[in-house]
Amino acid sequence: MQTQDFDYELPLELIAQEPLKKRDESRLMIVDKNTGEITHEKFSNIINYLTSKDVLVLNDTKVIPARLIGQKQTTNAVIEVLILKSLEDNTYECLARPAKRVKEGTVINFQDKLKLICTKVLDDGIRHFKFEYQGILLEILDELGQMPLPPYIHKALKDKNRYQTVYAKNVGSAAAPTAGLHFTIDLLDKIKQKNIKIVYVTLHVGLGTFKPVTEQDLTNHKMHEEYYSMSKETASILNETKKNGGRIISVGTTSTRVLETIMQKYHKFTPCSGTTDIFIYPGYHFLAVDSLITNFHLPKSTLIMLVSALSSKEYILNAYKVAVENKYRFFSFGDAMFLK
């Protein structure tokens, strides 16, 4: 299976540069995963497509201001560091740019409040850094760090909270689970009032989610590991839903990867935590997820491959073509799709 098979033409002006004033006023494309039939809606009307037998699964990860701009101690060269995940003993896996200037032993200073010492050099610009600081790291990151917006967003974000879901809770993500950005507190309350269950899992988004596929044969692509967890309460509700024939509706590709990882490993939903490098592409047999709420993803990305696996490549690429024709907004701050 070729990576090129998941390419499509996208006019640059359709890449959303900022969020809408109201989260749930984005557009929603409803796609029947079995027939490819398309309906155009507003996101707030998602509630009309849900029933009391359904359960929505949301990723409650919280994005940290993980993008840091510092200076190399020996030369004062500007180095950008993106924190990907915590390792141990105040050591973090990060993406460094320009990576060629960061070798083992390189020291990077961020004002006089944070010092990073490179302890390991890996491929793809990845480095391990020992963090040295006084006080509480999250407070320092709030002061020095920027929200790690994707490189295709060129506008500054006025309100940091717009790159967080309204239910973000567990700190540790290097990017937002963007399908969840469309939900408001009010909409979630209305969904609950309709007796539709809402549960949470955690997946801290890292390089696994947003690393581009560079292999021509996509089956050679290697996903990076990302941390996930599921609570006892979530596992119990999901098992009950499966038993009663209800739909498990995953909000986002990150939630999907948690659910499929756990079901593959334990053959039922189980309270647990760990790391996953699951790569889902057409031919994959879904064990957990019935339906998916997601955004419109980058060409040739692992995300569009996952969405295609739940339906078909032909239906999804046709839906993207229709989205372009109807001037939907694409990517992180863009519109949504419900694959039902």
Secondary structure, DSSP 8 states (H G I E B T S, - for coil): -BGGGG-----GGGB--S--SSGGGSEEEEE-TTT--EEEEEGGGGGGG--TT-EEEEE-EEE---EEEEEETTT--EEEEEEEEE-STTEEEEEEETGGG--TT-EEEETTTEEEEEEEE-STTEEEEEEEESS-HHHHHHHH-B----TT--S--S-GGGGS-TT--EEEESS--GGGGG--HHHHHHHHHTT-EEEEEEE---HHHH-----SBGGG-----EEEEE-HHHHHHHHHHHHTT--EEEESHHHHHHHHHHHHHHSS---EEEEE-----TT---SS-SEEEEE---TT-HHHHHHHHHS-HHHHHHHHHHHHHTT--BSTTS-EEEE-
